[in-house]
Amino acid sequence: MDNNVNKPAWLEGFKQDYQAVFVDSWSAYYGAILLVIVMAVLMASGLFWGVFGGIKLWGDYLNNAIGLGSLLGIKAELESPLTHRISLMDITLVMGAFSAALFSRQFHINRPPILEYVWAAAGGTLMGIGATLAGGCTTGGFFVPLLFSSASGWAMWFGLLVGAAIGLKLLLWTLENITWGTEPGPYVPARLKKWYPWFGAVVAFYVLSWAVNWWTSGEDIKAVRALLIVAGFAIGFILHRSRFCLSRVFREPFMTAEGEMTKALMLAVALGAPVTAALIYYGTIDPYLAIPARFWLGSALGGLIFGIGMVFAGGCASGSLWRIGEGHLKLVMAVIFFAWSGSTASAILGKFGLLAVDIDIDFFDGMAEMTGLGYQAFMPDLMGSWQYTLLLTYFLLGVWYAFIRYNESTSKFTVF
């Protein structure tokens, strides 16, 4: 019997709209545009998107819990994960992806083969080391610095390209030579799937209520973080719906020659760079808040190590978080080791003085900072004007686009 008989036409229309918004995957380009809009709202409020800082805080808690905190010199009293800006955004990003996965009925506990957990641990460890060296992951060390016209973003870009190619070569070798632990994990059918959209609505309503409660609390620190709650949730929702993942930006061209995600990222930078430039020019946000003091050694070397790690982990920092919201246990393992190694590497490098700010660069009027791994390279200061900076940004994007487009047509640079 046809279940659609006697159903009003308006109800079918709503169902089609629901399917288009909450079930069918969004275009990667649409996701990129929405992501830039959310980031622009944050920057207009003097804030910016980050990921690694929050994950590192989780790692500090983990090191303290297993007794390594005192040995590494990590403070016993740490900021709450719910008030730490980046940690709060990471938590709400997972909640946004979780809500989106429930709305689309795509949430499912994914149990990978045992070997995948090993690669997740190894990849997460490399990601933590790489993010520490670069001063951020693919978000805070690459994407956001590009929007803020920092040369460190381009230095990490180069490292990520090389790292992704090396990582895929190594992964290919493991696929050809290692057979242990490759049996798929047990499949457990999802229950209550028909109720998932209602659960997703409950999660979204809870996050909105949380944000409103903090906004009206009368406490300045909570009022500011109310925006971060909404922004983090929105970013997680967008990333899941569009499948936007920065690891795919670097991995897919070498793996399958597919360049859609890479071109979507280019669109995001092309749209976001002039918006960010205007906000910086009019003093809305301080660029040095979001530029890591890592150019060029830390950015390039960190990108290289991070690039290898994200291939084995199966996702970058933000990509791992939104996939956790979708139910991937491999990424849970990756984030645990990412957090632990990021905390540990930061503590060890700090003991050697490589992360300490020790010099103000006179050339930059004392605004930029330097560490043992590099300095805050703000391109308008290096080049003398915003016009030349944006021209160089678009030129480099054009060169990257030409490479990706050529590879899409020829598959010349694919590893597999």
C-alpha positions in Angstrom: 0.0 0.0 0.0 1.3 3.5 -0.9 2.1 5.3 2.3 1.9 8.7 0.5 -1.8 8.2 -0.3 -4.0 11.0 1.2 -1.0 12.9 2.6 -1.3 16.6 2.0 0.9 18.2 -0.6 2.2 20.8 1.9 3.5 18.0 4.1 5.4 16.5 1.2 6.9 19.9 0.5 8.2 20.1 4.1 9.7 16.6 3.8 11.5 17.6 0.7 12.9 20.7 2.4 14.0 18.6 5.4 15.7 16.2 3.0 17.6 18.9 1.3 18.8 20.7 4.5 19.3 17.9 7.0 19.9 14.7 5.0 21.4 15.4 1.6 25.1 16.4 1.8 25.7 20.0 1.1 28.2 21.2 -1.5 31.7 21.6 -0.2 31.6 25.1 -1.7 28.4 25.9 0.2 30.1 24.7 3.4 33.2 26.9 2.7 31.0 30.0 2.3 29.0 29.3 5.5 32.2 28.7 7.4 33.7 32.0 6.3 30.5 33.8 7.4 30.7 32.2 10.9 34.4 33.1 11.1 33.7 36.7 10.0 31.1 37.0 12.8 33.7 35.8 15.3 36.4 38.1 14.0 34.0 41.1 14.0 33.6 40.4 17.8 37.4 40.3 18.2 37.5 36.5 18.4 38.8 33.7 16.1 38.4 30.0 15.4 40.9 27.6 16.9 41.1 23.9 17.7 44.5 22.8 19.0 44.5 25.0 22.1 41.5 23.2 23.4 42.7 19.7 22.6 46.0 20.5 24.2 44.2 21.6 27.4 42.4 18.2 27.4 45.9 16.6 27.1 47.1 18.6 30.1 44.2 17.2 32.1 45.1 13.7 30.9 48.8 14.1 31.8 47.9 15.3 35.3 45.5 12.3 35.6 48.2 9.7 34.7 50.8 11.4 37.0 53.0 12.9 34.3 51.9 16.5 34.9 54.3 17.3 37.7 57.2 15.7 35.8 56.4 17.8 32.7 55.8 21.0 34.6 52.1 21.2 33.8 50.1 23.3 36.2 48.0 21.3 38.7 45.2 23.9 38.5 44.0 24.2 34.9 41.3 26.3 33.4 37.9 24.6 33.1 37.3 23.1 29.6 34.0 24.9 29.6 35.5 28.4 30.1 38.6 27.9 28.0 37.7 29.6 24.7 39.1 27.0 22.3 38.1 24.0 24.4 34.6 25.3 24.6 34.5 25.7 20.8 35.8 22.2 20.4 33.2 20.7 22.7 30.3 22.6 20.9 31.8 21.6 17.5 31.4 18.0 18.4 27.8 18.7 19.7 27.0 20.5 16.4 28.2 17.5 14.3 26.4 15.1 16.6 23.2 17.0 16.2 23.6 17.1 12.4 24.4 13.4 12.3 21.2 12.7 14.3 19.1 15.0 12.1 20.3 13.1 9.0 20.1 9.7 10.7 23.8 9.2 9.9 25.0 8.7 13.5 26.4 5.3 14.0 29.0 3.8 16.3 31.7 2.9 13.8 34.1 0.1 15.0 37.2 -0.1 12.7 39.6 -3.0 12.5 42.2 -3.2 15.3 45.0 -2.0 13.1 43.1 1.2 12.5 43.3 2.0 16.2 47.1 1.6 16.0 47.3 4.0 13.1 44.9 6.4 14.9 47.3 6.4 17.9 50.4 6.8 15.8 48.7 9.5 13.6 47.3 11.4 16.6 50.7 11.4 18.2 52.3 12.9 15.1 49.5 15.4 14.8 50.1 16.6 18.4 53.9 17.0 17.8 53.3 18.8 14.4 50.6 21.1 15.9 53.0 22.0 18.7 55.8 22.9 16.3 53.5 24.8 14.0 51.6 26.6 16.7 48.3 25.1 15.6 46.7 22.4 13.6 45.3 22.7 10.0 42.9 25.3 11.5 45.1 27.5 13.8 48.4 26.9 12.0 47.3 27.0 8.4 43.7 28.1 7.6 43.3 30.9 10.1 46.8 32.4 9.5 46.1 32.4 5.7 43.0 34.5 6.4 45.1 36.7 8.7 47.7 37.2 5.9 50.4 35.4 7.8 53.3 33.8 5.9 53.3 31.0 8.6 50.1 29.7 7.0 51.8 29.3 3.6 54.8 27.7 5.3 52.6 25.1 7.0 50.8 24.7 3.6 54.0 23.6 2.1 54.8 21.2 4.9 51.3 19.7 4.8 51.6 19.1 1.1 54.8 17.2 1.5 53.6 15.5 4.6 50.4 14.2 3.0 52.3 12.8 0.0 54.8 11.0 2.3 52.0 9.8 4.6 50.1 8.3 1.6 53.3 6.6 0.4 53.8 5.1 3.9 50.1 4.1 4.2 50.3 2.4 0.8 53.3 0.4 2.0 51.4 -0.7 5.1 48.4 -1.8 3.0 50.6 -4.0 0.9 52.7 -5.5 3.7 50.7 -5.6 6.9 47.7 -8.0 7.2 47.5 -8.2 11.0 44.4 -6.7 12.6 42.6 -5.9 9.3 39.4 -7.8 10.1 36.5 -5.4 10.2 35.0 -4.7 13.6 31.6 -6.1 14.6 28.7 -4.3 13.0 26.0 -3.4 15.5 22.7 -2.1 13.9 21.6 1.3 15.0 18.5 1.4 17.3 15.9 4.0 17.6 17.0 5.4 14.3 13.5 6.8 13.5 13.8 9.0 16.6 17.3 10.4 15.7 15.9 13.7 14.3 14.1 14.4 17.6 17.3 13.6 19.6 19.1 16.0 17.2 16.5 18.7 18.0 17.0 18.2 21.7 20.8 18.6 21.4 20.3 21.8 19.3 17.8 23.2 21.8 20.1 22.4 24.7 23.0 24.2 23.1 20.8 27.2 22.3 19.5 27.3 25.9 23.0 27.1 27.2 24.1 30.0 25.0 21.1 32.2 26.0 21.6 31.4 29.7 25.3 32.5 29.5 24.4 35.5 27.4 21.9 36.7 30.0 24.0 35.7 33.1 25.3 39.2 33.7 28.9 37.8 33.8 31.2 39.2 31.1 33.2 36.0 30.7 30.1 34.0 30.1 28.5 36.6 27.8 31.5 36.5 25.5 31.6 32.7 25.5 27.9 32.5 24.6 28.9 33.5 21.1 31.6 30.8 21.1 29.0 28.2 22.0 26.8 29.1 19.1 29.8 29.5 16.7 31.3 26.2 17.7 27.9 24.4 17.3 27.4 26.1 13.9 30.9 25.1 12.7 30.4 21.5 13.7 27.0 21.4 12.0 28.4 22.9 8.8 31.4 20.7 8.7 29.3 17.6 9.0 26.6 18.6 6.5 29.2 19.6 3.9 31.7 16.9 4.8 34.3 19.7 4.9 37.6 18.4 6.1 41.0 20.0 5.9 42.8 16.7 5.7 41.0 15.9 2.5 42.2 19.2 1.1 45.7 17.8 1.1 45.1 14.1 0.9 42.6 13.7 -1.9 44.6 15.2 -4.7 47.5 12.7 -4.1 45.1 9.8 -3.3 42.4 10.0 -6.0 43.2 13.3 -7.9 39.9 14.6 -6.7 40.2 18.3 -6.0 36.7 19.6 -5.0 37.5 19.9 -1.3 40.8 21.7 -2.1 39.1 24.2 -4.4 36.4 24.8 -1.7 39.2 25.7 0.7 40.7 28.0 -1.9 37.2 29.7 -2.2 37.1 30.1 1.6 40.5 31.8 1.6 39.7 33.9 -1.4 36.5 35.2 0.3 37.8 35.4 3.8 41.2 37.1 3.2 39.8 40.5 2.2 37.1 40.4 4.9 39.8 39.7 7.5 42.0 42.4 6.0 39.2 45.0 6.4 38.5 44.0 10.0 42.2 44.2 10.8 42.6 47.5 9.0 39.8 49.1 11.0 41.1 47.7 14.2 38.3 45.3 14.9 40.7 42.4 15.6 44.4 42.2 16.4 46.1 40.0 13.8 48.8 38.9 16.2 46.2 37.1 18.4 45.8 34.5 15.7 49.3 34.4 14.1 51.6 31.7 15.6 55.3 32.7 16.2 56.5 29.9 14.1 57.6 31.3 10.7 59.1 29.5 9.0 60.9 26.6 10.7 58.1 25.6 13.1 55.3 26.0 10.5 57.0 24.0 7.8 58.4 21.2 10.0 55.2 21.1 12.0 53.1 20.9 8.8 55.3 18.1 7.5 54.8 16.0 10.6 51.1 16.9 11.0 50.5 16.0 7.3 51.9 12.5 7.8 49.9 12.1 11.0 46.6 13.2 9.7 46.8 10.6 6.8 47.2 7.7 9.3 44.7 9.2 11.8 42.1 9.6 9.0 41.4 13.3 9.8 42.8 16.6 10.9 41.9 18.2 14.2 38.5 19.7 13.2 37.8 16.7 10.9 38.5 14.3 13.7 36.1 16.2 16.1 33.2 16.3 13.7 33.6 12.6 12.9 33.6 11.8 16.6 30.2 13.5 16.6 29.2 11.1 13.8 30.3 8.1 15.9 33.8 7.1 14.6 35.7 5.3 17.4 39.0 5.5 15.4 38.9 9.3 15.6 38.2 9.1 19.4 41.5 7.2 19.7 43.3 9.7 17.4 42.1 12.7 19.4 43.1 11.1 22.7 46.7 10.6 21.5 46.6 14.0 19.7 45.7 15.6 23.0 48.3 13.7 25.0 51.2 14.2 22.6 50.3 17.9 22.1 50.4 18.5 25.8 53.6 16.4 26.2 55.4 18.0 23.2 54.5 21.5 24.4 55.8 20.8 27.9 59.1 19.3 26.6 59.7 22.1 24.0 58.9 24.6 26.7 61.5 23.1 28.9 64.1 23.7 26.2 62.9 27.3 25.8 61.8 26.8 22.2 58.3 28.1 22.9 59.2 31.0 25.1 58.7 34.5 23.7 62.1 36.1 24.1 62.4 38.9 21.6 60.3 41.7 20.2 61.2 42.3 16.6 62.1 46.0 16.1 61.3 45.7 12.4 57.7 45.2 13.3 57.5 48.1 15.7 57.7 45.7 18.6 54.3 44.1 17.9 55.4 40.8 16.7 56.9 38.0 18.9 59.6 35.5 18.3 60.2 32.0 19.7 62.9 29.4 19.1 60.8 28.1 16.2 60.1 31.3 14.3 58.3 34.6 14.5 54.9 36.2 13.8 55.2 36.9 10.1 52.5 39.4 9.2 52.6 39.8 5.4 51.4 43.5 5.2 54.4 44.4 7.4 56.8 42.3 5.3 55.5 43.6 2.0 54.6 47.2 3.0 51.0 47.2 2.0 47.7 45.3 2.0 47.4 45.6 -1.8 50.6 43.6 -2.4 49.7 41.1 0.3 46.3 40.3 -1.2 47.8 40.2 -4.7 50.4 37.6 -3.5 47.6 35.6 -1.7 45.5 35.4 -4.9 48.6 34.6 -7.0 49.5 31.7 -4.7 45.9 30.5 -4.7 46.0 30.6 -8.5 49.2 28.5 -8.6 47.7 26.0 -6.2 44.5 25.9 -8.3 46.5 25.3 -11.5 48.3 22.4 -9.9 45.1 20.8 -8.6 43.3 21.3 -11.9 46.2 19.8 -13.8 46.3 16.8 -11.5 42.5 16.3 -11.8 43.0 16.0 -15.6 46.1 13.9 -15.6 46.3 12.1 -12.2 50.1 12.6 -12.6 50.7 13.3 -8.9 48.5 10.5 -7.4 50.3 8.1 -5.1 47.8 5.2 -5.2 
